[in-house]
Amino acid sequence: MDHCAAPGPPGPWTDDLLVAVGRGDIRALGAFYDSTATPLYGFLREALRGPEPAERATAEVYLQIWRSAPEFDPRRCSAYSLLLLLARREVAGRLTGEGG
């Protein structure tokens, strides 16, 4: 998580949601998903050039969010920045044949 960019949209409250996800709060994951899925899917659909790969990549990114949430520290990185970092890694992996 050291490679996160500056905080970005949708808002700092997503940090609180991801902290709660890290404590195992499945409802917080749902709220985090609801607040971030549209921009994430749009980015992935554009980057991967289609809905099918974007849907698979979106699912993978949220799985990675769930797995990494216990280590999330909002003082080091915003939740939205982490989401974008994981999305960029997923795109890179898929485009180089290392992912999905």
C-alpha positions in Angstrom: 0.0 0.0 0.0 3.0 2.3 0.0 2.5 3.1 -3.7 -0.9 4.8 -3.4 -1.6 8.0 -5.1 -3.1 11.1 -3.4 -6.6 10.8 -2.0 -9.3 11.0 -4.6 -13.1 10.7 -5.0 -15.7 9.5 -4.0 -15.0 10.8 -0.5 -13.1 10.3 2.7 -16.0 8.3 4.2 -14.9 5.4 1.9 -11.8 5.2 4.2 -14.1 4.6 7.2 -15.9 1.9 5.2 -12.7 0.1 4.3 -11.5 0.2 7.9 -14.8 -1.5 8.8 -14.3 -4.0 6.0 -10.9 -4.8 7.5 -12.7 -5.7 10.7 -14.9 -8.2 8.8 -18.0 -6.0 8.3 -19.7 -7.4 5.2 -22.3 -4.6 5.2 -19.4 -2.0 5.0 -18.1 -4.0 1.9 -21.5 -3.7 0.3 -21.6 0.1 1.0 -18.0 0.5 -0.3 -19.0 -1.5 -3.4 -22.1 0.6 -3.9 -20.1 3.9 -3.7 -17.2 2.8 -5.9 -18.4 0.2 -8.4 -19.6 2.6 -11.1 -16.3 4.5 -11.5 -14.3 1.3 -11.1 -16.3 -0.6 -13.7 -16.2 2.3 -16.1 -12.4 2.5 -15.8 -12.0 -1.3 -16.3 -14.4 -1.4 -19.2 -12.5 1.3 -21.0 -9.1 -0.2 -20.2 -10.0 -3.8 -21.0 -12.2 -2.8 -24.0 -15.4 -4.6 -23.1 -18.0 -5.5 -20.6 -17.0 -9.2 -20.0 -13.4 -8.7 -19.1 -14.4 -5.6 -17.0 -16.9 -7.6 -15.0 -14.4 -10.3 -14.2 -11.7 -7.7 -13.4 -14.2 -5.8 -11.2 -14.9 -9.0 -9.2 -11.2 -9.7 -8.8 -10.5 -6.1 -7.6 -13.2 -6.3 -4.9 -11.8 -9.7 -3.8 -8.4 -8.1 -3.5 -10.0 -5.2 -1.5 -11.6 -7.7 0.9 -8.3 -9.5 1.4 -6.2 -6.4 1.8 -8.7 -4.5 4.0 -7.3 -5.7 7.4 -3.9 -4.0 6.5 -5.5 -0.8 5.2 -4.3 2.3 6.9 -6.0 5.6 5.8 -3.1 7.6 7.1 -0.9 6.1 4.3 -3.4 5.9 1.5 -7.0 6.7 0.7 -9.4 3.8 0.1 -10.2 5.1 -3.4 -6.5 5.3 -4.2 -6.0 1.7 -3.1 -9.0 0.7 -5.3 -7.4 2.4 -8.3 -4.0 0.9 -7.6 -5.5 -2.6 -7.5 -7.5 -1.8 -10.6 -4.4 -0.7 -12.5 -2.5 -3.8 -11.4 -5.4 -6.0 -12.5 -5.4 -4.3 -16.0 -1.7 -4.6 -16.3 -1.9 -8.3 -15.4 -4.7 -9.0 -17.8 -3.0 -7.1 -20.7 0.3 -8.9 -20.2 -1.4 -12.3 -19.8 -0.7 -12.6 -16.1 -4.2 -12.1 -14.8 -7.8 -13.4 -15.1 
